[in-house]
Amino acid sequence: YEPQRDCPIFRIVGVDGNKIHSRIAADVMQTGGKFVLGAGVSVNSEYSKPSLVVWGFDRDQMRDVARKASQNAIFELTVSEISLVFVYSDRAEMFTRQSAIGDHHNPELV
């Protein structure tokens, strides 16, 4: 799935245990969204945590889903940006996706 400009995808990283995964997945399906299992991986690939990748919601809807599962923040991915979206406030920190500005496998070429 490739994110569209008007339909971002969201990643919930660090959901602990199958019980939380199941609760979030059930909520997503019941409210018309879709998801796949994923993993949040550090830049150096030494650290990884399970995650859910979700689409079919806007930011406020996704905040509601995350809040129900006691998550503090989610990642929102669009074609050009990655945002760290805080669930309990309107705060979001945006970053340009490396793949949107050049060869992300060779950042020195950007």
N, C-alpha and C positions, 0 to 999 in steps of 0.2 A: 504494500500500500504506500503510495506516495502522497504526502500531504498536499492539499490544494489551498490556494490563497484564502478561500472563504470557508474552509473546513479543516481546522488544525487537528493534529493528533496530540494526545497527552500521554505522558509516561508517569506512572506512580512507582517510584523506586523505593526499595527497602521495606516493602510490605512484609511483615514478619509472619511466616507460617502459612500453611494451607488454609486455615480458618479465615484469616483476613483476605487472602486471595479469593476464596470462595464467596465471601460476603460482598466484596467489591464487584466480582464478576456477575453475581446474581443481580445486584443493583443495576449494573450497566445493561444487562440483557432485559430486565424488566422495564427499563425506561427507554428502550429502543436503540441503545448504542451497541457497538461491537468492540471486541478486544482480542488480543493475542498475548501469550506469555512471552516475556522478554527478560533481559538482564541489563542492569545498569553497570557499566564497566568503567574503571578509571582509565585515564589517558595512557598510563603505562601498562595497562592490562593486568596489574597485580591484584586488583580488588574488584569484586563483583558481588552484586546483590540481585535477587530476583525482583522482577517488576511486572506490571501489566501495561500494555500499550493499548490505549483506548481511543476510539474516534466516534463521531456522530453527535458530539455535544459542543456547545459553545463554552467559553471560559467559566461563566457563572454556573452553568449546569454541572461542569466537571468539579468545580469547587464544592458544590453540594454533595456530590458522590464521595469526594475525598474526605469531607468533613464527617460524614456518617461513619467512615472507617478510621476516624481519629488520625488522619494524616495531616502533617503540618504544611507540606508544600507539594507541588506537582511540577513537572516539566511540560511546557507547551511547545510543540514543534510546528513551524510553518515552513514554507518553501525556503524562506530566507533567514529566519530567526529561531533561536531557542530562548525560551523565557523560563525563568524560575519563578513560579507563581505561588505566592503565599496564600494559604487556604483561609486563614482567619483575619485577613485584612485585604485591602485593595492593592497592596504592594506587589510589584513584579519587576524583576531585573532581566533585561533583554540583552542578548548577545547575537552577533551575526554568525550564522552557520558557516563553518569553513568551506563546506561543499558549495555554498552559494557564492563564494568569492574566488574560487580557484581550486587548485589541486590540493585537497586536504591530506593526501598522503605525503606530500612534499611541501610543508608550510612555507619553507624558505623561498619557494617560487611565487608566492602570493604577493 
